[in-house]
Amino acid sequence: MDYNQAIEFLYTRLPMFQRVGAPAYKPGLDTSIALAAAFGNPHESYKTIHVGGTNGKGSTAHTLAAILQSAGYKVGLYTSPHLVDFRERIRVDGKMMPREDVTEFVERYRTLDLGISPSFFELTMVMAFEYFAKEKVDVAVIEVGLGGRLDSTNIITPCLSVITNISFDHTQFLGDTLPAIAAEKAGIIKPGVPVVIGESSGDVREVFSQKAAAEGAPIRYADDEHPFAEVLVVDEGIIYRSTPYGDLTGELSGECQPKNTATILVAVNELRKMGWHIATAAVKKGFAEVCGLTGLMGRWMKLADAPFTVCDTGHNTGGWQYLSRQIAGSPGKKHIVIGFVNDKDVTSILRMLPSDARYYFTRASIARALDERLLLEKATAEGLNGEAYPDVASAYAAARDSASPDDTIFIGGSTFVVADLLASSV
């Protein structure tokens, strides 16, 4: 078996949510527990930080990893989904897991007769956990896949739990009210383990408070602590004035990032209280160089200046509350290349989009992608104007042909639209 065969096995022989959607979702921890045990429970050999939430958990996980790397710790980082290369999911100090290690793990798994049928996500997770143990990491930052309580990553007992926020997403699995979704996300709160909550109010906050009290888990709410005095948007990103670490320049831009930054700063403070050695210089470097340190892509990611061209992986109503304002504040006429998967609340998102933009409706190269002609039909009913294109590359080419140097091109709507864009020769 070579690397390509190993990846083909992972993608096609195992239920993969990216490919088939709901049939690949396996709620419950029994398979993950059994699979991890078969590989010696590698996640028990190092400390972990668990990061969940509806939006912002990727940015938060990557920035925490960047700060800890800068502080001198050897850091594993497990995130999902990937954009271009499968190995983006599994990194140590920003470097992707080597191809030969992926191949060796898959070969070894195929020789075992475990009597269980793990999903793609479950097997990939245990692959990551074992690789982190092999590399003798000091800590691994683990991003929740879907939900929390029944997500396979919830077999870990972290030293810190972080929940960024609650919004509507995956309602067919997590519930159709914010308190119901919060209850699923709160499932990562463990007995006695401190938890940082990024954004919450009303019934959602009450869900977190009750769960933390039941588990004896100290809880902190980042939106109560105001860890910076002012936000200043600059070409380099965002400057945060008067944090506990002085002025910080965050490389990540976008209207959602101040909320993520507050969450991260409170989490770092909690780690320092536990005795972690995280100097001011490490916090500054982690925020300023997160993409280079961890390989993060797709968060209000600028691709060109003229026309101003950005992509973003925001894909639900919570994310679009920020993205719609960000796009509105961008220069010139707006050209929006957009596509979705077929299980999203597309109509709610379409109603948040600017009516005076030109749209290039498209579909990503996955089976779950919403047909671009159906998307055009839905968008037209909401007063949006544009044309349908069969793939992301042709839609982006049409946007570039139509846009003037003073305009804005935005590409997004789905993580997989961004993935296709970045994988193409643009």
C-alpha positions as CSV (number, residue, x, y, z in Angstrom):
1,M,0.0,0.0,0.0
2,D,1.3,3.5,-0.9
3,Y,0.1,6.8,0.4
4,N,-2.5,7.3,-2.3
5,Q,-3.9,3.9,-1.7
6,A,-4.1,4.6,2.0
7,I,-6.0,7.9,1.4
8,E,-8.3,6.1,-1.0
9,F,-9.1,3.5,1.7
10,L,-9.9,6.3,4.2
11,Y,-12.1,8.2,1.8
12,T,-14.0,5.3,0.2
13,R,-14.0,2.4,2.5
14,L,-15.1,4.2,5.7
15,P,-18.2,6.3,6.2
16,M,-17.1,9.9,5.7
17,F,-19.3,12.8,6.6
18,Q,-17.8,15.1,4.0
19,R,-18.7,12.6,1.3
20,V,-22.1,11.2,2.3
21,G,-23.4,13.4,5.1
22,A,-25.8,12.0,7.7
23,P,-25.2,8.3,7.1
24,A,-21.6,8.8,8.3
25,Y,-22.6,10.4,11.5
26,K,-22.1,7.9,14.3
27,P,-23.2,9.4,17.6
28,G,-21.8,7.8,20.7
29,L,-18.4,6.9,22.1
30,D,-18.4,3.1,22.2
31,T,-16.6,2.7,18.9
32,S,-14.1,5.4,19.6
33,I,-13.3,4.0,23.1
34,A,-12.8,0.5,21.6
35,L,-10.7,1.7,18.8
36,A,-8.5,3.9,21.0
37,A,-8.0,0.9,23.4
38,A,-6.9,-1.3,20.5
39,F,-4.1,1.2,19.9
40,G,-3.1,1.5,23.6
41,N,-5.1,4.6,24.5
42,P,-2.4,7.0,23.2
43,H,-4.3,10.1,24.1
44,E,-3.7,9.3,27.8
45,S,0.1,9.9,27.4
46,Y,0.0,13.7,27.0
47,K,-2.1,16.7,28.1
48,T,-5.0,17.9,25.9
49,I,-7.1,21.0,25.4
50,H,-10.6,20.5,24.0
51,V,-12.1,23.2,21.8
52,G,-15.7,23.1,20.7
53,G,-18.4,25.5,19.7
54,T,-20.4,26.3,16.5
55,N,-18.2,29.0,15.0
56,G,-14.6,30.1,15.6
57,K,-13.3,26.8,17.1
58,G,-10.8,26.4,14.2
59,S,-9.3,29.9,14.7
60,T,-9.3,29.4,18.4
61,A,-7.6,26.0,18.3
62,H,-5.0,27.1,15.8
63,T,-4.2,30.3,17.8
64,L,-3.9,28.4,21.1
65,A,-1.6,26.0,19.4
66,A,0.5,28.8,18.0
67,I,0.8,30.5,21.4
68,L,1.9,27.2,23.1
69,Q,4.4,26.5,20.3
70,S,5.8,29.9,20.8
71,A,6.1,29.3,24.5
72,G,8.4,26.3,23.8
73,Y,5.9,23.4,24.1
74,K,5.7,20.6,21.6
75,V,2.2,20.9,20.4
76,G,-0.1,18.5,18.5
77,L,-3.1,20.0,16.7
78,Y,-6.1,18.0,15.5
79,T,-8.7,19.8,13.4
80,S,-11.3,19.1,10.7
81,P,-12.1,19.2,7.9
82,H,-9.0,19.7,5.7
83,L,-9.0,22.0,2.7
84,V,-6.4,20.7,0.3
85,D,-4.3,17.9,2.0
86,F,-5.7,15.3,4.3
87,R,-2.7,15.7,6.6
88,E,-3.8,19.3,7.5
89,R,-5.9,17.6,10.1
90,I,-2.9,16.2,12.0
91,R,0.1,18.5,12.8
92,V,2.9,18.7,15.3
93,D,4.4,22.1,15.8
94,G,2.7,23.1,12.5
95,K,4.2,20.3,10.4
96,M,1.7,17.9,8.8
97,M,1.9,14.2,9.7
98,P,4.3,12.5,7.2
99,R,2.8,10.5,4.4
100,E,4.7,7.4,5.4
101,D,3.2,7.5,8.9
102,V,-0.3,7.8,7.5
103,T,0.3,4.8,5.3
104,E,1.8,2.7,8.1
105,F,-1.1,3.4,10.4
106,V,-3.7,2.4,7.7
107,E,-1.8,-0.7,6.8
108,R,-1.6,-1.7,10.5
109,Y,-5.3,-1.0,11.1
110,R,-6.2,-3.2,8.1
111,T,-4.4,-6.2,9.6
112,L,-6.4,-6.0,12.8
113,D,-9.7,-7.8,13.4
114,L,-11.3,-5.5,15.9
115,G,-14.9,-6.5,15.4
116,I,-15.9,-2.8,15.0
117,S,-16.6,-0.6,12.0
118,P,-15.2,2.9,12.7
119,S,-16.1,6.0,10.6
120,F,-13.5,8.0,8.8
121,F,-13.5,10.5,11.6
122,E,-13.1,8.0,14.3
123,L,-10.2,6.3,12.6
124,T,-8.5,9.6,11.7
125,M,-8.8,10.8,15.3
126,V,-7.1,7.7,16.7
127,M,-4.4,8.0,14.0
128,A,-3.8,11.5,15.2
129,F,-3.8,10.5,18.9
130,E,-1.2,7.8,18.2
131,Y,1.0,10.1,16.1
132,F,1.0,12.7,18.9
133,A,2.1,10.0,21.3
134,K,4.8,8.8,19.0
135,E,6.1,12.4,18.6
136,K,6.0,12.8,22.4
137,V,4.0,16.1,22.3
138,D,3.6,18.0,25.5
139,V,0.1,18.9,24.7
140,A,-2.5,18.4,21.9
141,V,-5.1,20.9,21.0
142,I,-8.2,18.8,19.9
143,E,-11.0,20.4,17.9
144,V,-14.4,18.8,18.3
145,G,-15.8,17.4,15.1
146,L,-19.6,17.8,15.4
147,G,-21.5,18.7,18.6
148,G,-19.6,17.6,21.7
149,R,-21.4,15.2,24.0
150,L,-21.4,12.4,21.5
151,D,-18.5,13.5,19.3
152,S,-15.7,10.9,19.1
153,T,-13.1,13.3,20.5
154,N,-15.0,13.4,23.8
155,I,-13.1,10.3,25.0
156,I,-10.3,12.7,26.1
157,T,-10.1,14.2,29.6
158,P,-8.5,17.6,28.9
159,C,-6.8,20.0,31.3
160,L,-9.0,22.8,29.8
161,S,-12.2,22.9,27.8
162,V,-13.2,25.8,25.5
163,I,-16.6,26.4,23.9
164,T,-16.5,29.4,21.6
165,N,-20.2,30.0,20.9
166,I,-23.6,28.5,20.0
167,S,-25.4,29.0,16.8
168,F,-27.7,27.0,14.5
169,D,-25.8,24.3,12.6
170,H,-26.3,20.6,12.1
171,T,-29.7,20.9,13.7
172,Q,-30.8,17.5,12.4
173,F,-28.3,16.0,14.9
174,L,-28.0,18.6,17.7
175,G,-31.5,20.0,18.1
176,D,-33.4,22.9,16.7
177,T,-33.2,25.3,19.6
178,L,-30.1,27.1,20.9
179,P,-30.4,25.6,24.4
180,A,-30.6,22.1,22.9
181,I,-27.5,22.7,20.8
182,A,-25.8,24.2,23.8
183,A,-26.6,21.1,25.8
184,E,-24.8,19.0,23.2
185,K,-21.8,21.3,23.1
186,A,-21.7,21.4,26.9
187,G,-21.1,17.7,26.8
188,I,-17.4,18.3,26.6
189,I,-17.4,19.8,30.1
190,K,-15.7,17.3,32.4
191,P,-15.6,16.8,36.2
192,G,-13.4,19.3,37.8
193,V,-11.9,20.5,34.5
194,P,-12.0,24.3,34.0
195,V,-14.1,25.5,31.0
196,V,-14.0,28.8,29.2
197,I,-17.1,30.0,27.3
198,G,-16.7,32.5,24.5
199,E,-20.2,33.9,23.9
200,S,-23.4,33.1,25.7
201,S,-26.5,34.7,27.2
202,G,-29.9,33.9,28.5
203,D,-31.0,30.3,28.3
204,V,-27.7,29.2,26.6
205,R,-25.7,30.6,29.5
206,E,-27.9,28.8,32.0
207,V,-27.3,25.5,30.2
208,F,-23.5,26.0,30.6
209,S,-23.8,27.1,34.2
210,Q,-25.9,24.1,35.2
211,K,-23.6,21.6,33.4
212,A,-20.5,23.1,34.9
213,A,-22.1,23.1,38.4
214,A,-23.1,19.5,38.0
215,E,-19.6,18.5,37.0
216,G,-17.8,20.7,39.6
217,A,-16.0,22.4,36.7
218,P,-14.8,26.0,37.2
219,I,-16.4,28.2,34.5
220,R,-15.3,31.5,33.0
221,Y,-17.3,33.6,30.5
222,A,-15.0,35.5,28.1
223,D,-17.7,38.0,27.2
224,D,-17.8,39.2,30.8
225,E,-14.1,39.8,31.1
226,H,-13.3,42.4,28.4
227,P,-9.6,41.4,28.0
228,F,-8.8,44.3,25.7
229,A,-9.9,47.9,25.6
230,E,-10.0,48.7,21.9
231,V,-10.0,47.0,18.5
232,L,-8.2,48.6,15.5
233,V,-8.4,47.1,12.1
234,V,-5.1,47.6,10.1
235,D,-3.6,46.1,7.0
236,E,-1.7,43.6,9.0
237,G,-4.8,42.3,10.7
238,I,-6.3,43.5,14.0
239,I,-4.6,45.4,16.8
240,Y,-6.0,44.7,20.3
241,R,-5.2,47.5,22.7
242,S,-4.4,47.1,26.4
243,T,-4.6,43.4,26.8
244,P,-3.0,41.7,29.8
245,Y,0.0,41.2,27.4
246,G,0.1,44.7,26.1
247,D,-1.1,45.6,22.6
248,L,-1.4,42.5,20.4
249,T,-1.6,42.3,16.6
250,G,-3.8,39.4,15.5
251,E,-2.9,38.1,12.0
252,L,-6.5,36.8,11.5
253,S,-9.0,39.5,10.4
254,G,-12.7,39.4,10.1
255,E,-15.5,40.7,12.3
256,C,-15.7,37.4,14.2
257,Q,-12.1,37.5,15.4
258,P,-12.4,39.9,18.4
259,K,-14.8,37.4,20.0
260,N,-12.4,34.6,19.3
261,T,-9.5,36.7,20.7
262,A,-11.4,37.3,24.0
263,T,-12.0,33.6,24.3
264,I,-8.3,32.8,23.6
265,L,-7.0,35.4,26.1
266,V,-9.2,34.1,28.9
267,A,-8.1,30.5,28.0
268,V,-4.4,31.5,28.1
269,N,-5.0,33.2,31.5
270,E,-6.5,29.9,32.8
271,L,-3.6,27.9,31.5
272,R,-1.2,30.3,33.3
273,K,-3.1,29.9,36.5
274,M,-2.5,26.1,36.2
275,G,1.2,26.7,36.0
276,W,1.8,26.7,32.3
277,H,4.8,28.9,31.4
278,I,3.4,31.3,28.7
279,A,5.4,34.5,28.4
280,T,4.0,37.7,26.9
281,A,6.3,37.3,23.9
282,A,4.7,33.9,23.2
283,V,1.2,35.3,23.2
284,K,2.3,38.2,20.9
285,K,4.0,35.8,18.5
286,G,1.1,33.3,18.5
287,F,-1.4,35.9,17.5
288,A,0.8,37.6,15.0
289,E,2.0,34.5,13.2
290,V,-0.7,31.9,13.6
291,C,-1.0,31.0,9.9
292,G,2.7,30.5,9.5
293,L,3.1,28.6,12.8
294,T,0.1,26.2,12.3
295,G,-0.8,26.3,8.6
296,L,-4.3,27.8,9.1
297,M,-6.1,28.8,5.9
298,G,-9.5,30.0,4.9
299,R,-10.4,32.6,7.6
300,W,-11.1,35.9,5.7
301,M,-8.0,34.9,3.7
302,K,-6.9,37.5,1.2
303,L,-5.9,36.2,-2.2
304,A,-5.4,39.4,-4.2
305,D,-5.5,43.2,-3.8
306,A,-6.9,44.3,-7.2
307,P,-9.7,43.3,-7.2
308,F,-9.7,42.7,-3.4
309,T,-10.3,39.0,-3.2
310,V,-11.0,36.9,-0.1
311,C,-12.3,33.5,0.8
312,D,-13.8,32.3,4.1
313,T,-15.0,29.0,5.3
314,G,-18.0,30.4,7.3
315,H,-20.9,28.2,6.4
316,N,-23.8,28.7,8.8
317,T,-26.1,31.5,9.9
318,G,-23.9,32.4,12.9
319,G,-20.8,32.8,10.7
320,W,-22.7,34.8,8.1
321,Q,-23.9,37.3,10.7
322,Y,-20.3,38.4,10.6
323,L,-19.4,37.7,7.0
324,S,-22.3,39.7,5.6
325,R,-21.2,42.8,7.4
326,Q,-17.6,42.2,6.4
327,I,-18.5,41.9,2.8
328,A,-20.7,45.0,2.9
329,G,-17.7,47.0,4.2
330,S,-15.4,45.8,1.4
331,P,-14.6,48.1,-1.6
332,G,-16.5,48.5,-4.8
333,K,-19.1,46.3,-6.4
334,K,-19.4,42.9,-4.7
335,H,-18.9,39.7,-6.8
336,I,-19.8,36.7,-4.7
337,V,-18.8,33.1,-5.7
338,I,-21.0,31.0,-3.5
339,G,-22.1,27.4,-3.0
340,F,-23.4,25.2,-0.1
341,V,-23.9,21.6,0.9
342,N,-27.4,20.3,0.7
343,D,-28.1,20.0,4.4
344,K,-27.7,23.7,5.3
345,D,-30.4,26.2,6.0
346,V,-29.6,28.0,2.7
347,T,-32.6,30.3,2.7
348,S,-31.7,31.9,6.0
349,I,-28.2,32.6,4.7
350,L,-29.4,33.9,1.4
351,R,-31.6,36.4,3.2
352,M,-28.4,37.8,4.9
353,L,-26.6,38.5,1.6
354,P,-26.4,41.9,-0.1
355,S,-29.1,42.3,-2.9
356,D,-26.9,44.6,-4.9
357,A,-24.1,42.1,-5.5
358,R,-23.5,40.0,-8.5
359,Y,-23.6,36.2,-7.7
360,Y,-21.8,33.3,-9.2
361,F,-23.6,30.2,-7.9
362,T,-21.6,27.1,-7.9
363,R,-21.1,23.7,-6.4
364,A,-18.1,22.0,-4.7
365,S,-16.7,18.7,-5.9
366,I,-18.4,16.6,-3.2
367,A,-21.5,14.5,-3.5
368,R,-23.2,16.5,-0.7
369,A,-22.9,19.8,-2.7
370,L,-26.2,21.6,-3.4
371,D,-26.9,21.7,-7.2
372,E,-25.9,25.1,-8.5
373,R,-29.1,25.4,-10.5
374,L,-31.3,24.8,-7.5
375,L,-29.2,27.3,-5.6
376,L,-29.8,29.9,-8.3
377,E,-33.5,29.2,-8.1
378,K,-33.6,29.7,-4.3
379,A,-31.5,32.8,-4.6
380,T,-33.6,34.3,-7.3
381,A,-36.7,33.9,-5.1
382,E,-34.8,36.0,-2.5
383,G,-34.1,38.8,-4.9
384,L,-30.4,37.9,-5.6
385,N,-29.1,38.1,-9.2
386,G,-26.5,36.0,-10.9
387,E,-25.7,32.9,-12.9
388,A,-25.0,29.2,-12.2
389,Y,-21.6,27.6,-12.8
390,P,-20.8,23.8,-12.6
391,D,-17.6,24.1,-10.6
392,V,-15.8,26.6,-8.4
393,A,-13.0,27.2,-10.9
394,S,-15.3,28.4,-13.7
395,A,-17.4,30.5,-11.2
396,Y,-14.2,32.2,-9.9
397,A,-12.9,32.8,-13.5
398,A,-16.2,34.5,-14.4
399,A,-16.0,36.7,-11.3
400,R,-12.5,37.8,-12.2
401,D,-13.5,38.5,-15.8
402,S,-16.4,40.7,-14.5
403,A,-14.8,42.5,-11.6
404,S,-12.9,45.8,-12.0
405,P,-9.7,46.4,-10.0
406,D,-11.6,48.4,-7.4
407,D,-14.2,45.7,-6.7
408,T,-14.4,42.9,-4.2
409,I,-14.6,39.2,-5.0
410,F,-15.7,36.9,-2.2
411,I,-15.6,33.1,-2.4
412,G,-17.3,30.9,0.2
413,G,-20.6,29.6,1.5
414,S,-19.1,26.2,2.2
415,T,-15.8,24.9,3.5
416,F,-15.6,22.7,0.4
417,V,-16.0,25.7,-2.0
418,V,-13.0,27.2,-0.4
419,A,-11.2,23.8,-0.6
420,D,-11.8,23.6,-4.3
421,L,-10.6,27.2,-4.8
422,L,-7.4,26.6,-2.9
423,A,-6.8,23.3,-4.6
424,S,-7.1,24.8,-8.1
425,S,-4.3,26.7,-9.8
426,V,-5.4,30.2,-8.8
